[in-house]
Amino acid sequence: MAIYHCSIKIVSRGKGKSAVAAAAYRSGEKLTNEWDGLTHDYTKKGGVVHSEILLPAHAPPAFSDRSTLWNSVELSEKSNNAQLAREVEIALPVELSREEQTRLVREYCSSQFVSKGMIADFNLHDTGGGNPHAHILLTMRPLDEKGAWLPKSKKEYVLDENGEKIRLPSGRYKTRKVDLVDWNNRENAEVWRRAWADLANDFLAQNNRPERIDHRSYERQGIDQLPTVHVGVSATQMEKKGIVTERGELNRNIKAANRILREIRRLVRGLKDWIAELKERKAALLEALTEARAQTSEPTIPQLLARYMEQRGEERADWTSKGKLKGAVSDFNKVQAAMEFLRQKEISTVETLDRQLDGISENAVAIRDSMRKAERRIKDIDTLLSHIGNYEKYKPVYKEYAAIGWKKQKEKFEEAHRGKLDAYRAAARYVKTHLSGTSYSRKELEAERKDLAAALPGKREELEAVQADVRTLRDVRHWLNQVLPPEQYRQTAEPGKKPSIVEGLKGREQRIRQEQEKRQQPPRTQKQQDMEL
C-alpha cells in the first residue's frame, strides 16, 4: 500500500561527499569529478528506471548534461566544507503506474524547486522489491539571468541604534551572513513534505485509488504507533544477504511492538463495544422492569429477578473489582436470556411459571417413559428374534434326536450335538413363555422393531428441546427461591431426579420453620376443632 517517506539531506564536501559521485550513483552512470579527478562508475548498478534533469528558464542548456551540471557545481565551490547539493528522497505510491509515478515526480520538482530557480536532477529507482522511490538532487546556488552561479549569501555590517557600524575588540567591524535566497530556511522542510503528500494524494484520487498518505508524524496524527527508522542502502543490501544489521533489527522490534499495540487497540475497541452493548441491554431490561411495575402491584418475575441480581451483587461485596465485573456480567447474560425465553412463553408471574414448569416437566416425563418403553420393546424383540432364529435353525437337529430309539445311540447323538440341542431347548422355552403358544411372524416383529427404532431419534430431539425448556424454567425458579418468602419456596430438581443436597436442606429448613410457626400459635379450642370437623 502507499506509504509516506520524504527525507531531506545535504551533500557536503566536509563529510567526504561529492555532488558528481552522488549524481553518478543515483543515475547509474560513469562520471568523472574534475575538482578531484576521481571517476565514479555505477553503470553496472541496476534498478534505475528513469532519469531526467529539469532546468529553470534562465539556466544554460548545457546543464542538461549531468556531467557538465555537477562539475560546474563542484568547481564553483572553493571551500573544503562546501554544501554542494540538497537531496530529497521520496517513496513512490505503488498503486500508480510507472508513467504516473514519473509525471508525479516531474510535477513535484517543477512546482516546488524549479519554479524557485533550482535545477532538479531526479532519478526513479525500482528493483522490483516493492519499494519504488525517487532521488532528487537540487542545486544550492542561484543563477543570474545569464546563467552564471551567484553567491549563496553575502556579508553585511551590523549597525547600532545610531546606524553606525559596530567595531569589535579586534578592530574589525561586526558583520552577519545574509542568504540571497530562502532555500535553506528550516520552514521549507515542512512545506516540501506537505506538498509531496498533497500532490501524491491528488494523483491517487485522479486514478480512482482510495489510498492516502500523510506527511505528519504518527504523534501529530494522533496514531499510537512507533515509526520505523530509515535503514539505508548499505544496511538494506546486508539484510538482503541475510546479515542482521542494527537498524534492521530495530525495525523488526518496532514492527513487533506495533503489532502488539494494534492488538491491544483491537481488544480495547472490542471492550468498548461490549460495554456499550451491555449498557443498551441493561437499559432494555430496566425498561421492561418499569413497564412490568406499572402494570401490576404484585411482584412480577422481572422485578424478582432484579432483586435477585441486586442480592447477588451484595454477596460479592468483598470480591475484587475484576471478580465483581465478571460475576455481574455472567448473571446479567443468564438473566437476560431467561427473560427473553419467558417473554416468548408469555410467562410473567410466579404462578404461571410454576404452572408452565409442571406442564413441561410432565411432558418430559411422558416422553422419557415412552422412549424407555420403546427401548425395552426393541430389546425384547431382539431377544425374541434371536431365540426364534435358534428355534428354527436347530429344530431339525432336535427332531433327528427325538427319532432315535436306542438309548446309547441317543446319548451319543446328544453328546455330539449338545450345543445345538441346548440352544434349541432354550429357544423353545423362551418362545413358549413369551408367545404363549400363539403363532408369530418374523416379518411383523422386524417391521415393529424398525418403526420403533425410526421413531426414537425424533423423540430424543423432542426430549432434548423439552429438557432445555425445563432447565431454563428450573433455573429461573431457583433464582426466585433466593428472594421469595419461605412459604413460596419450591424445589427445582429435574423431573425423575432426587433434589440436590442444597435443595433438600432448604426443603427441610422450610418444614422445620413451618412446624415452629405452628407450635407458636395458641392451642385451638374445642369449638374450633368441632368447626374444622
N, C-alpha and C positions, 0 to 999 in steps of 0.2 A: 504494500500500500504506500501511498505518497507520504514521505517523511520530510521534516524540515531540518535542513543543515545549511548554515551560511557562516563561514568563518572568514575573518579578515586579518591578513598578516602583512608584514613589511619584509621585502627582500633587501637585506642590509649588508653592505660590504664589510662593515665592522664585525659581523658574525660569520665571515668567511663565505658569504653568498655572492652570487653573480647573476645579474639580470639575463645575460646571454645563456648561462647554464640553465637557469630556470625556464627560459623560453625554449631551449633545445629539448629539455626533458618533457615539458608539457605538450610540445608539438610532435615529438618523436622524430626530430631532425638532427642533422650534424651541423653545428655552428662553431665558429672559432671566435674567441674573445680577443679583440685587438688591444684591449687595455693590458692584459697579462700574457697574451699569446697562447692560452690554453684552448684546446679543441674539445668540444663536448659532443660525443656521438651517441645518439639514442635512436638510431634508425632501426635497431632490432627490437625496440620496445613495442609491444602490441597494445591494443585497446584504444588507440586514438581514432575516433570515428569522424571527427570534423575539426578543421582549423580555419580561423578567419581573423583578419585584422580590420578594425573599424577606425577610420580617421575622421577628425573634425574637418570642417571646410577649409581652414587655413593651414592644415598640415601638409608638408611636402609629399607628393605622390610616391616618392622613393621609399617612404616609410611603410609602404605596403609590403616591402620585402622584410622578412623577420630579422635577418642578419643585419641589414642596414639600420633598422629601427633601434635594436637593442645595443648595437655597437655605438651608435650615436649617443644613446643614453649613458653608456659606460664612459665614453670619452668626455662627456660634458661634466662629469663628476670628478673632481680632483682630490677630494678628501678620502682618507683611508677608512672612515666610518660613515661614508655617504649612504643615504637611503636611496636605493636605485629604482625600486618599483613597489607597487602595492598589489597584493594578490587577494582576490575574492574567490573562495571555493564554495560551490553550491551543489546540493543534491538535486537531481532532476526527477520529476514525477514519472514513475514507471508506467503510469496509466496513459501517458501521451506517446504518440508515435515519434520516431526519430526526427522527422520533418518538423513536427510541432515543438519538440524539445529545442531544436536549433533555432526556430523562429522565436521561441520564448526567450532564450538567452540573448539573441541578437537585439530584440526589443528592449530587454532589461538593460543591456550595455548602452544602447543608443540613448535611452531616456534618462539614465542615472549618471552616466560618466561622459560619453562622447559629447553630449549636449552642453556639458560644463567645460569642454576644452581638452579632456583627457583622450589619449589613444588607448584603445582596448584591444588586446590580443587574447582571444578566447579559444579554448580547445575543449571538445567534448570527449570524455573517456567512458568506455563501457567494455569490460572484459567478459560480459555475459554472466557475471555472478550476482546479478540483481542489484547492483549499486551504480547506476549511471550517474555521472556528475560532471561538472564543468569547472575548469580553472580559468580565471580571468586575470591577466596581468595588465596593470594600469600604469601609465607614466605619471611621474610626480612633479615634473616641471611644466609650467605653462609655455606655450609657443606664442611668439609675436605674430603680427599679420604677415610677415614674410616667411614664417615657418622656422625661425631661429629660436633656440631654447632661451628662456628668460630665467632669471634667478628665482628661487623658491621664496626668498624673503629678502628683506633689507633691514639695515640698522637705522634707527632714528634716535636723536638725542632726547633725553628725559628732561623736561623743563620744570622749574619750581613754580610757586604761586605767582611769581612776578614775570614768568615767561622767560627766565634766564636758564642757561644750561647749568647743570649741577656738576661741580668739579669733585672728583674723587681724591682721596689722600694720595694716590699715586700720581696725581697731576692730570690724569685723563678725565674726560667728561663721561658721565653716566649715560649709557645707551640701552636700548632694548631692541629685541628682534621682532619684526612685524612681517607676518606672512602676506605674500602678494595675492594668494588665493586661499580660499577656505577649505581646501580639500583635506587638510589634516585635522579639522575640528572633530572632537570626540562625538559630537551630536550626529555626525554623518553616519556613524555605525548603526544607530537605531533607525535612521531614515532609510538607509540602504537595505537593512534586514527586513523592515516592514514592507518596503517596496517590492522586494522579491516575493514575499508571501502573498501580497495583494495581486501581483501580476500572474503568479503561478495559479492562484485560485481562479482568476478570470479565465485563464486558458482551460482549466479543468471544467469550469462551468460551460464554456463555449463548446467543449467536446462532450457535453452531457454526462460528466462524471460527478458522482456525489462526494468524492474525497475532497478534503480541505486541509491546508497546513496553517500553522500559526507561528509567528516569529517570536512570540512571548515565551518566557521560561515557564516550566510547569508551575512554579510558585506563583507567578503573575497570573496564570490562567486558573489558579485555584485547583490544580490537579495534584493530588497527593501521590506523586511518583518521583523516583530518583532518576535524574538524567544520566545517560551513559557518557563516557569520555571519548574523545577522538583518538583512534588507535594509531593512525599514521601509516605511511606507505611501508616502511621497513618492518614495522611490527605486524602489519597485515600479511606481508609475504612470509614472515616467520611463522605466523599462525597457520597459514595455508600448508606449510611444510610439516605441521604437527608440533612445532616448537612453542611451548607455552611462554607467553610474554606477560609482563606485569600489568600492562594496560588491558590486554585481552582477558586475563584472569579477573581483573577488577570489573570489567564489563559483564562477565559471566555472573559474578557475585551480585552486581547491581540488578541484572535481569532476574535472577532468582529471588532477590528481595522484592522486586516489583511484582512478581507472580504471587508472592505471599501477601503483599499489600492488596492486590486485586482480589484475592480470595477472601481476605478479611473484609474488604468493602462489600463483596457479594454477600457474605454472611450478615453483615450489618444491614444491608438493604432488605435481605430476607427477613431479618428480625423485626425491622421497622414495619414491613408489610404485614407480618404475622401479628404484631401488636395492634396495628390499625384494624385488621380483620377481627381481632379479639374484641376490640372496643365496639365495633359495629354489632357483633353478635351479642355482646353484653347489653348494648342499648336495646336490641330487639327483644332480649329476654326480659329486661326491665319493663319494656312497653307491654309485653304480654302479661306480666305480673300486675301492672297498673290496671290494665283492661279487666283482668280477672277480679281484681279487688273491687272495681266499680260495679261489676255485675252481681256480686253476691256478698253478703256479710259473713257467710260461712267460709272458713279457710279452705281454699282450693289447693289442688296439687301444686300448681306453680308457686303459690305462697308458701306452702310447706317445704317445697324444695329450696326456696330462697332461704328459709330458716335453717334448713339442713346445711347449706353452703356456708352461712354465717357461723353455725356451730362448728363446722369443720375448720374454718379459719381461726376460731378461738382456740381450738385444740392444738393448733400449730403455733401458738404464741411464742414458745421458746425455740422454734426452729430457726435455721439460718435463712437469710433473705432468699438465697437460691432455692432452698428447700421449700419455702413458703410459695414462691412463684411456681415451681414445678408442681407442687401439690394442688394449688389453686387452678392451674391450667388443666390438670388431669380431671379434677372434679367438674370443672366447667364444661369440658368436652363431653364427659359422660352424661351430665345432666341435660345438656342441650340436645344430644342425640336422643335421649329418652323423652324429652319434651316434644320433639318432632314426631316420635312414634305415637305418643299419647294424643297429639293433635290429629294425626291421621285416623286413629281409632275413636276419636271423639270422646276421650276419657278426661274428665276434668275434676272429679271428686273421688274421695277415698272409697265411697260406696260403689261407684261404677268401676273403679279399679279392682276392688275385691270381686265383684260380680264377673268382670271380664277374666280375671285370673282364675276363678273357679271354672268358668266355662272352658277356657283354653286348656287348663290342666286336665279336666275330664276328657277333653278331646285327645290330648296327648296320651292319656292312659288307655283310651279306647283304641287308638291307632297302634300303640305298643302291644296291647293284648292281641289285636288282630294279627300283627306281624308274628308274634310268638306262636299263635295258633297255627298260622300258615307254615312257619318254620318247623313246628313239631309234625304237622301233617306231611310235609315234604320228607322229613326224616323217616316217618313211619312208612311212607310209600317206597322210599329207597330200600328199607329193610325188607318190606313185603316182596318187592320185585326181586331182591336178591334171593330170598327163600323160594319164590316161585321158580326162579331160574334153576336152582339146585333140585327142586322137586321134579321139574320136567326133564332135566338133564340126567338124573340118576334113577328115575323111575324104572327104565328097562333093566338096569342092574339089579334093582330090588326084586322085580318080577322073576328074573332068572334065579335069584337066590331063593325066593319063595317056592319055586317049582321043584327044587331039589328034594328028593325024598329020603336019601340016605344021610344019616346024622353026621358021619365022618366027612362025607363029601361036602355037606352043608357047612360044617365048621371050617373045612379047608378053604372053601369059597369065601366065607366071611373073613377069614384071616387075610386072604389075598385082596379083598375089596373093602376093607374096614373103613377107610376114609370116605369112600363114596357112599357106603351104606349109612354111616353116621350122619353125613350131610343130608341124605335123603330123609332119614327119620326126623332130624331136627327141623327140616323144612316142612315135613308133613304135620308135625305137631304145631308149628307156628301158623301154618295156613289154616289148620282145623280150628285153632283157638281164635284167630282174628277174622276169619271169614265165616265161621260157624256153619260150615257145610254149604254155604251159598257159592254159586259159580262166580268166577272172576274173569275180568277181561284185561289183559296186559295193556292193550291199546288205550283203554279208558283210564287206567291208572297212570300211564305215561302222559296222556293228554292232560289229566288233572294236575300232575306234577308240573308240567310245562306252564300251565295257566297260573299256578300259584307262584312259581319262580319268576314269571314275567311281571306279576303284579307287585312283587316285593320292592324293586327299585323305586317305583312311584310312591309306595307307602313310606319308604325310607326318606325320600325327599320331603314328603308331606310332614313326616315326624320331625325332621330337622328344622323345617320352617316353623312349625308349631313350638318346638323346643326353644328356638331363638326368641319367639314372642314371649314364651313363659319366662325365660331368663331375664328379658328386659323388664317385664312386669314384676318379677320377683325382686330384681334389684331396686326398682322404684319403691316397692312395698317395704323393703329392708331400710331404705333411706328414710321413709316416712316413720318407721318404727322409732327412729332416733329422736324425733321431735314431737310425736303424738303422745298423749297421756297413756299410762299403763293399760287402762281398760280398752284402748283401741289397738293394742299391740296384736300382731298376728304373725305366726310362724311362717317363714318363707322357704321352707325346704322344698326341693324339687319333687313333683308327684312321684310316688313309688319309692322315695328315698327317706331315710330317717333324718330328722332335724340335726343340724350340726351341734357340736358341744355348746357353742356360744348361744345358739338359738334355744337349745334345751334348758340351759341355765336361766335365760331370760324368761322362758315359759314357767320354769319352777319358781323364779322370783315373783312373777305375776300371781301365781296361785297362792304363794305364801302371803303376799300383800293382801290379796282378797280375803283370805282366811283371817288375817289380823284385823281387817276392817270389820268383818262380821263379828269378831269377838268384842270389838269396842262398842258395838251397838247395844242398847239396853235390851234385856230379855223381853220376849213377846208375852203379852197377857194371854189368858185362856180364851178371851173373846176374840183376840186377833188370830189365834190358832184355829178357832172354830170357823171364823170367816174365810180363812185360806182353804179349809176343807170344804 
